Amino acid sequence: MLKKFIIRKFYCRKTRLMIKTFVLKKMHSRFLVFVWRKKLLLLATSLAFLVAILWGFVYSSHSSHSDSKRLSIKELMVGNKYGLLQKLGMNRKDTDSESEPILLKPTAINLQTLYALNRREKYFKDWNKILLDKDEKDRIDNFAIISRDDIVRRKIADEMKLSANKQAEYEGYLKKMGIPVIVGLGPTNRHHSPPDERIVHFDLKGAAMKVSYILKILPMLKTLGATGILIEYEDTFPYSDILSPITAKNAYSRRNIIEILQAAHSLDLKVIPLVQTFGHMEFALKLKEFVHLREVPESPQSICPSLNSSFTLIETLLTQVIQLHTLSQQQQKILMTRKGRDDENGKDIPELTHIHIGCDEVYQLGECPRCREKVHDMLFLDHVYSVAAFIKKKWPKLNVIVWDDQMRQISTETLRASSVGNMVEPMIWSYSEDVYKFIQSTTWDKYSQIFKSCWVAGAFKGAFGETLLIPPGRRHLENTLRWLAIIQGEGTRFQHGIKGIVLTGWSRYDHFATLCELFPAAIPSLAMSLHTASKGYFDIDSRTNSIIPSLTCPDPPGDRHIWLDLQKDPNLGAYSRCLFPGSSIFRLINRLSALSSEARQFIDSIKFSRGWLSDYNIRHNFSSSSRIIELLDDQPRLLASLINLARNLSEQMEEMFDHFTIGEYIEQRIYPLVNELRNLEKIGESLKMKKIFPVRPLPYLEKFMKELGITQKTPSL
């Protein structure tokens, strides 16, 4: 054993010696030998030096911020329940409000706690890259420090992102519902409130509604956001004395108007009467008693502003209307008692604050010999000033409103020289989807220099065609949305802003025109525009939109955000299931709209597209009986449907309108179609009776050919 140990020891020592000898032989320098021997000591010294440098840098950087960048948790939480720490769940509910604030030193450990729950990715990699500069991003990404400004910026970035997502989702639903998307309008825009006043226009010069029906409508308008009504009486007002010839046979009584005013007051709705004082005075100038006041003898449209008697008529019109709207409670009591009504005692009427004097569309101006020599612009402005001055003198607290269209082309200097800006408030109106096409930015700039405030006006019916049955709700809604955007953009120009918006509902285009859409048929259109005006945007959520409960509609099926489709349903048939006042008429008129289209298409096809019942066939009594039977196959069904519809509609309208309005509407909308269908039936029967026909050629209209200057040159082939 000893021998083996000695031999192993010898060989190990010998091996080491051989290796050392080999290495030394390979080294040619004593310096390299020294390095080789001391390599471990040198490596250890270098590592220690690097560690010392790194520690010194970290310590100096950390201590420089330890005293100046401390954050108070209490300060982060006070006054903001959505503070960053509370969002991360780090607030202490048991912390006494009077105790010392807990300081959070921005060390790496605390920062890691602060950005727990995977929030770092949300706050730093998206919006901070946009809102923070490069130094701030590098500083935050390295978890060096966090300042109060960083928290505020990240909170704003988060809110912006959330708001943008909500707005994009909102606009997506609008497109699916066929509702126009207007930039700047939506639930996320809380910086602009809706207009203070939302006024609904009652045009009573056509299809004037019964008082009982108006009293049912007013509460519905209130729930939809209305703050008042604008009543245009024209010839339905109970004028007296020298104005009594103006009053229509189916006009309201003084008691009727007091009932409407009292109902409006009980709902906190203001009432603004509208009295035309320049153009659209056909209701008075058509009569022989006032024919001498016309600007043009052939037309009763405009009154001559140069006649003293013209001003006397206007003063009397205004006085009688304003006096009835400003009766004291005692005067109301006397009036009601005299009429056999004492149940209205104790009620009041709204305080009259505004009067509208019209003055729109003065088509005949400066044409009579007395006005011809005057400047048209000053002729108009002087008349408006005189009317307003009369009102201000007699009723100093009344504000005077005037339509603006006649002033759009008048220069700023002329308007300022007339002093009209101190007397009236313009009501700027346009019913188009492109409001700026008719009222340019220069007009807004001009008005803001002259008037301290103004009104705007859109429409919910009577604006897109004189003979429509149902208003195009989408177009009216877009008009309202455009006005809301304009109120936000242009309202700041005026010293006192834009006071409100009026939704007009025209019953006739003028005194001589046929009836426009009936009020019950326009209630869905009105509801959409009025609710939108009161919210500042269209509310897509059926659970929060006041249209559905106000119109007594059933809960919409399917997605609560997509309960309308105005592209596929232009006649608003979705509201046919609702039970609002007049809903039965709305459904019948929807049916009339479809049936009228079918009947017109049938008549036009027979007379102009087919070749056996044209005017030529009828005039020459020349056609095929079998073809006539084929063409008139649908005539009995259409005729019977129209007659039945007329009876049902007449019965339902009795609740809202008098028999004069019912008869006028049936005559204008249903009778022409019934008459055409009956004539076709009569003509068809006559043509079928003929069995023998003449040889061609048939005689042509020689008289008409001669009128055209066409003479016969070739008597035969």
Residue, then its C-alpha position, 0 to 999 in steps of 0.5 A: m500500500l505504501k509503495k502504491f501511494i509513493i508511486r502515485k504521488f511521484y507520478c502526480r508531482k511529475t505530471r505537474l512539473m511537466i505541465k509547468t515546464f511546458v508552459l514556462k517554455k512557451m512564455h517568452s516574457r517574465f511580465l506575462v509570467f507575472v500576469w498569469r500568476k496574478k490573474l485571479l487578483l486582477l479580475a477580482t479587483s476589476l469587478a469590485f471597481l465596476v460595482a462601486i461605480l454602479w452603486g454610487f450612480v444609483y444612490s445619488s440619483h435616488s437620493s436627489h428625488s427622495d425629498s422633492k417627489r413624495l406623493s400623498i395618497k390622501e391628496l391623490m384621493v381627495g375630491n376625485k373618486y376615480g383617482l388613480l390609486q382608487k382605480l388600482g384598489m390601494n385606497r384605505k377605507d379606514t383612513d381617518s380624514e383628519s389623520e396625517p397623510i400617508l406618503l408614498k416614496p417613489t421607490a421601485i418597490n412602491l412603483q411595482t405595487l402602484y402599477a399592479l393588476n396589469r395596468r402598466e400596459k394600459y397606461f403607458k404603451d398606448w396613450n402615453k406614447i401620444l401625450l408624453d414626450k420622449d423624456e417622460k416616456d423613458r423616465i416612466d418606463n424605467f420606473a424612475i419617478i411618478s409625478r402628479d402631472d403624470i397621473v393627471r395626463r394618464k387620467i386624461a388619456d384614459e378618459m379620451k380613449l374611453s370617450a372616443n370608443k363610446q363615440a365610435e360605438y354611438e355613431g355605429y348604432l346611428k348608421k345602423m338606424g339610418i340616423p345622420v351622424i353629425v360631428g360633435l354631437g353625442p353623449t360624450n360631448r358634455h361641454h355643450s348643453p341643449p338649447d334653453e328654449r325648445i318651442v313647438h309651432f302650432d300653425l292654425k291657419g289650416a286643419a286647426m285642431k279642437v281644443s280638447y285635442i290640444l289639451k291632450i297634446l300639451p302634456m306629451l310635448k312637455t315630457l318630450g322636452a318642450t318649454g313652450i308653444l308658438i301659436e300662429y292664429e291667422d284667421t282662427f283668432p276671435y277678432s272683434d269690431i272692425l276686424s270681425p270680418i277676418t274671423a273664420k266661421n270655424a275660429y276659436s272662441r275667446r274661452n277656447i284660447i283661455e283654456i289653451l293658455q291655462a293648460a300651458h301654464s299648468l305645464d309651465l309652458k310659455v306661449i308666444p303668439l305670432v301675428q303676421t304684420f307685413g307678408h303673408m297677410e292674405f287672411a286680411l287683404k283678401l277681403k273687400e274691407f282691406v283690399h285697398l291696403r295691398e302693395v299690389p292690387e292683384s295680390p293680397q300677399s303683402i301690405c303697403p307699408s306707406l299707408n297710415s291705414s295699413f299701420t292702423l290695421i296692424e296695431t289693431l291686430l296686435t292689440q287684440v291678440i296681446q290683450l287676450h294673452t295678458l288677461s288678469q285672473q279676474q278678467q279670466k274669471i269674468l270671461m268664463t262666468r259669462k260663458g257659463r263656465d266657472d270651473e276655471n276659477g283660480k287658474d292662471i295663464p302664462e306671463l307673456t314675454h315674447i310676441h312674433i311679428g312675422c315679416d317673412e317672404v315679403y314678395q311684393l315690396g316697393e312696387c306701389p307708386r308710394c313705395r317705388e321711390k324708396v330704397h327697398d331695404m330701408l322700406f322693410l327695416d323702417h316698417v319693422y322698426s315702427v311695428a316693434a316700437f309700437i309694441k315696446k311703447k305699449w308693452p315695454k316688457l315684451n320682446v319682439i321676434v321677427w323672421d330673418d330671411q328679408m334681412r339676409q341680403i341687407s348690409t351690416e351698415t344698413l342694419r346698424a343705421s336702422s337701429v333695428g338691432n335694439m328693437v327685435e330678435p331675429m329668428i333664423w330659419s331654414y328647413s334644409e339638411d344643409v343649413y349653411k347653404f342658405i345661411q352662410s358664415t358671413t350672415w352669422d357674423k353680420y347678425s352677431q354685430i347687430f343683434k345681442s341674441c337670436w333664435v333658430a327655427g327648423a321644422f317637423k312638418g310642412a317643409f318638404g312638399e305642399t301635398l305630403l301625407i306623412p313628413p319625412g322624419r329622417r330629413h326633419l331629424e337631420n335638420t334639427l341635428r344640424w341646427l344643434a351643431i350650429i347652435q354650438g358653433e355660432g352661439t358664442r358669436f352673440q353677446h347673449g347667445i342663441k336663446g332657443i330653437v323653434l320646431t315649425g309645423w306648417s299646415r299650409y304654405d300660404h293662405f291659399a294653398t292646400l293642406c300639408e301633413l295633419f298634426p297627428a300624422a306628424i307626431p312621430s316626426l315631432a317627437m324625434s326632433l323635439h327629444t333630440a333638441s332637448k337632449g342635444y343629440f339623438d338618444i339611441d337607447s330605447r330604455t332612456n329615450s323619452i320618445i317611447p314612453s311619451l308616445t305610449c309605444p311598446d318595448p321594441p324587440g331585439d337590440r335596444h340600441i337598434w329600434l328604428d331604421l329610417q332608411k328602410d322605414p321613411n314613413l316611420g311605420a315603426y310608430s304604428r304600434c304606439l298609442f299616442p293621441g291621434s295614433s289611429i289617424f297616423r295608422l290610417i294615413n300610412r295606409l292612405s299613403a301606400l294606397s294612394s301610391e298604388a292607385r296613382q301608379f295604376i292610373d298612370s300605367i293605364k293612361f300613359s304606359r298601356g295602349w288600350l285606354s289612352d286619351y287617343n283610344i277614348r277620344h276615338n272610341f277605339s279599343s279592344s274589349s278583352r284588353i280593357i277587361e284585363l287592364l281594369d282588373d284591379q280597379p274595383r279593389l282599389l276603388a272599394s279600398l279608398i272609399n272604405l278608408a275615407r269613411n274610417l278616416s273621417e270617423q277617426m278625425e272627428e275627435m281632433f278636427d271639425h267637419f270643415t277640416i275633415g271635408e277639405y282633407i278628404e276632398q284634396r287627398i282621396y276624392p281625386l283618386v276615387n274620381e279618376l278610378r270611377n271615370l276609368e270604369k265608366i270609360g271602360e264600360s263605354l268602350k266595351m259596348k262598341k262592337i263595330f269599328p271604322v276602317r283606318p286611318l282614323p281622323y286626327l285633330e286637324k284644328f290642333m295641327k293647324e294651331l301648330g302650323i302643320t299643314q297636310k302635304t301628302p294626301s295619300l301614300 
